[in-house]
Amino acid sequence: MSAKEFFLRIPGFLRSFYFYVGLGFLVWMFVFDSNDFVRQYDMYAKLRELEDERDYYLSNIETVKKERAELLSSPELLEKFAREKYIMKRPGEDVFILVPQSEGEE
């Protein structure tokens, strides 16, 4: 088999200058560029994580706004909230905190 026959057996697109330029460009973009494929994937994953956090905090803001509106509307609810969340008490009153027993302690 001569070199000319071997050269003719190679498909036409593999003999094209544009194919090699395009292949070189893709290799450069995927491997050597400062915004390579791996970095793009990492940045996309970080974006998804930050969007999830944003959604979480936005939903928490709505919950806190609702609780705040309820607390400011009623002094009884404000007292109940203070007693439950911050373990506050009236003068002369005793507060007992019940802590659930873990499985290892008996």
N, C-alpha and C positions, 0 to 999 in steps of 0.2 A: 504494500500500500504506500503510495507516494504521499508527500506532504500536501499536494494539491487535492488529491482524493480525500484525504483526511479533513482538509479545510472545507471542502464542499459538503461533507457529511454533517458538519455542525449546522444547526438551524440558523436561519437568516437573522433572527433577532439577536442571537448571541454574537454575531459578527458586526453588529452595529456600534458605532461610536457613541450614539445616544444612550444605548443600553448601559454601557460602562460608566458614562457620566451620571446617569440616573442612579445606578447602583452605588457609585461613589458618594453621591449626595445622600442617599438613604443611610449608608454606613456612617457617614459623618453626623447626620442628624440623630441617629439612634445611639451612637457610641461616644463620639468625641465632643459634641456640642454642649454648651453650658446648660441647656434646657433639654437634655437627653430624655429618652423614653422612661427610664427609671425615675428620674426626678419628677417628670410630669405625673407619673402614677402616684408617687409619694405626695405631691401637692394636691392631687385630686382626692386622695384618701384623707388628708388633713382638712380639706374643704368640707367633705362630707361630715367629718367629726365636728367641725365648728358649726355647721348648719344644724346638726342634731343638738348641740349644746344651746344654740340660740333658740331653737324650738322649745327645749326644756325650760329655759329661763323665761321665755315669753309666757308659757303656760303657768309657771310659778308666779309671775307678776300678776296675772289675772286672778289667781287664787288669793294672793296676799291682798290685792285691792278689794276683793269681795269680803274677806275676813275683816279688813280695816273698816269698811263701810258698816258692817254689822256691829263691830265693837263700838264705833263712835255713835251709833244710833241708840244704843241701849246701855245704861249704866249697869244693869244686872248682868248682861253678857260680858261687859268689861271686867267685872269682878270675877265672874266664872272663868274667863280666860286667864286672868292674873293668877287665880288659885291653881288652875290646872297646869299651865305652862311654866310659871315661875315660882310655884310652890309658896305663894304668899299667904298670909293668915291675918286674922283680926287679933287685936291685943287680947291676951288671956286665952287664946285658942291653941290647942295642940294639933300638930300635923303629923300624920303617920304615912310614911312612904313604904309601899309594898313592892319589893323587888322580887321578880319571879326567880325561883330556884332553878339553877342550871342542872342538866342531866348528870353531870359528874359529881355534884355535891348532894349528899344525902345524910 
